[in-house]
């Protein structure tokens, strides 16, 4: 990524707090991260680590309670509700783990992708032609092996077919950012392969694709893998590289479990040298 090409998404100290009558849950505790265009990033972590909250903020479905999110170089923090919806409709696609939430029950599969393209591109007409020629909703369905179900309503589709339809609808119209929350969690091998292929193709075409997943095929095919723990990013790994620990803007460092076991009492001595930093147990000899 060059300085002339801002990150598709940039998080600075993101905080997300959920409040209830029983108290507060801090889902995000100051997340710093960047996500590039043309990249498929996988976000991993155990249940409750904050990955779904992070994706909801990245997809502009929820506002952060603190920090800032930049989309394509512009801050989203001060946007009105109407402006936020307009930006989300044009530039950001969302794929839920439960596809029925994003599908219209009265529209056929063909009508679903045609409407999604029309809304995102802002071009009227049943085919919503674009700069590259007429948009063909049937071809969009064929990419996820749904051409033969073009006239089917969501209720007539299996769960895997619904998810493939949701992915097809999310990818039409050239979204700049695609955010998917566990899109293959409930799919068989065939549907998983189709979804993984479609998301990978979107990244190769220039979209920024961020996926929360535990699926080995998505993880192996990702350009980057981030691990979340306790509401912050713990490690960040580029494809083919080793895991690197994340140091956020507040100076917090997430250590692997095996390192924590060496730091009894949660305290460490920090030694700074010209070319490296060393952490030692507090009682270690200098």
PyMOL commands that set and color helices and strands:
alter all, ss='L'
color gray80, all
select helices_A, chain A and resi 51-58+81-91+99-102+109-121+137-142+147-149+154-156+159-171+189-204+216-221+257-260+264-266
alter helices_A, ss='H'
color red, helices_A
select strands_A, chain A and resi 9-20+23-35+39-44+66-71+74-75+92-95+177-181+208-212+224-229+232-238+244-245+268-272+277-281
alter strands_A, ss='S'
color yellow, strands_A
deselect
rebuild
show_as cartoon
